[in-house]
Amino acid sequence: MIGICAQFTIQDGKAAEFEAMLTEFVTTVKAKEPGATVYQLCKNAKAENEYFMLELYADQAALDAHGKTDHMAALVAKIGQFLAGPPKLVQGPALF
């Protein structure tokens, strides 16, 4: 299994739109990607404009497939309008 944590800082006043877009995206990932065993958007309890996505993939093939989906391409095309800076990504193998 492969784990990813993606952190996003959102521009002031754009949280509701960001959450709506990600709600649709996460729903699509869960419905269409069985190899994405965990896909959950979370909000930082200590920073109003910070979110993080917890992702867990069954294997490298599942992660590769995720990156090639139409819904990922659509998200990448839209997400920049909400971000206050580049996303921060951490990736590594699940240990246990």
C-alpha positions as CSV (number, residue, x, y, z in Angstrom):
1,M,0.0,0.0,0.0
2,I,1.1,3.6,-0.7
3,G,0.0,6.5,1.5
4,I,-0.2,10.2,0.5
5,C,-1.0,13.3,2.5
6,A,-1.6,16.4,0.4
7,Q,-1.9,19.7,2.3
8,F,-3.7,22.7,0.7
9,T,-3.9,26.3,2.0
10,I,-6.9,28.0,0.5
11,Q,-7.4,31.7,-0.2
12,D,-9.6,33.7,2.2
13,G,-13.3,33.5,1.3
14,K,-13.0,30.5,-0.9
15,A,-13.4,27.6,1.6
16,A,-17.1,26.9,0.7
17,E,-16.4,26.6,-3.0
18,F,-13.3,24.6,-2.4
19,E,-15.2,22.2,-0.1
20,A,-18.0,21.8,-2.7
21,M,-15.6,21.0,-5.5
22,L,-13.7,18.5,-3.4
23,T,-16.9,16.9,-2.1
24,E,-17.8,16.0,-5.7
25,F,-14.2,14.9,-6.5
26,V,-13.9,12.7,-3.4
27,T,-17.3,11.1,-4.1
28,T,-16.2,10.3,-7.7
29,V,-12.9,8.8,-6.5
30,K,-14.7,6.6,-4.0
31,A,-17.2,5.4,-6.6
32,K,-14.8,4.8,-9.5
33,E,-11.4,3.9,-8.0
34,P,-11.5,0.6,-6.0
35,G,-7.7,0.9,-5.6
36,A,-8.0,4.1,-3.6
37,T,-8.9,2.4,-0.3
38,V,-8.9,5.6,1.7
39,Y,-9.6,9.0,0.2
40,Q,-10.7,11.6,2.8
41,L,-10.6,15.4,2.9
42,C,-9.9,16.8,6.3
43,K,-9.7,20.3,7.7
44,N,-6.9,21.6,10.0
45,A,-8.6,22.3,13.3
46,K,-6.0,24.9,14.1
47,A,-5.8,26.8,10.8
48,E,-9.1,28.0,9.1
49,N,-7.8,27.9,5.5
50,E,-5.8,24.7,5.7
51,Y,-7.0,21.3,4.5
52,F,-5.4,17.9,3.9
53,M,-6.3,14.9,1.9
54,L,-5.5,11.4,3.3
55,E,-5.0,9.0,0.5
56,L,-4.2,5.3,0.6
57,Y,-3.8,3.2,-2.5
58,A,-3.7,-0.6,-2.8
59,D,-0.5,-0.5,-5.0
60,Q,1.5,1.6,-7.4
61,A,-0.9,0.6,-10.3
62,A,-3.8,2.1,-8.4
63,L,-1.9,5.3,-7.7
64,D,-0.8,5.6,-11.4
65,A,-4.4,5.0,-12.5
66,H,-5.7,7.7,-10.2
67,G,-3.3,10.2,-11.8
68,K,-4.6,9.4,-15.3
69,T,-8.4,9.8,-14.6
70,D,-10.6,12.4,-16.2
71,H,-11.7,13.6,-12.8
72,M,-8.1,14.2,-11.7
73,A,-7.4,16.2,-14.8
74,A,-10.5,18.3,-14.2
75,L,-9.5,18.9,-10.5
76,V,-6.0,20.0,-11.5
77,A,-7.5,22.4,-14.1
78,K,-9.7,24.0,-11.4
79,I,-7.9,23.8,-8.1
80,G,-5.4,26.6,-8.7
81,Q,-8.1,29.3,-8.4
82,F,-8.6,28.3,-4.7
83,L,-5.0,27.9,-3.6
84,A,-3.0,30.4,-1.7
85,G,0.3,28.5,-2.5
86,P,1.4,25.3,-3.9
87,P,0.1,22.0,-2.3
88,K,2.5,20.1,-0.1
89,L,2.7,16.4,-0.7
90,V,4.2,13.6,1.4
91,Q,4.2,10.1,-0.1
92,G,5.5,6.7,1.2
93,P,4.8,3.1,1.7
94,A,2.3,2.0,4.3
95,L,4.2,0.1,7.0
96,F,1.4,-1.7,8.9
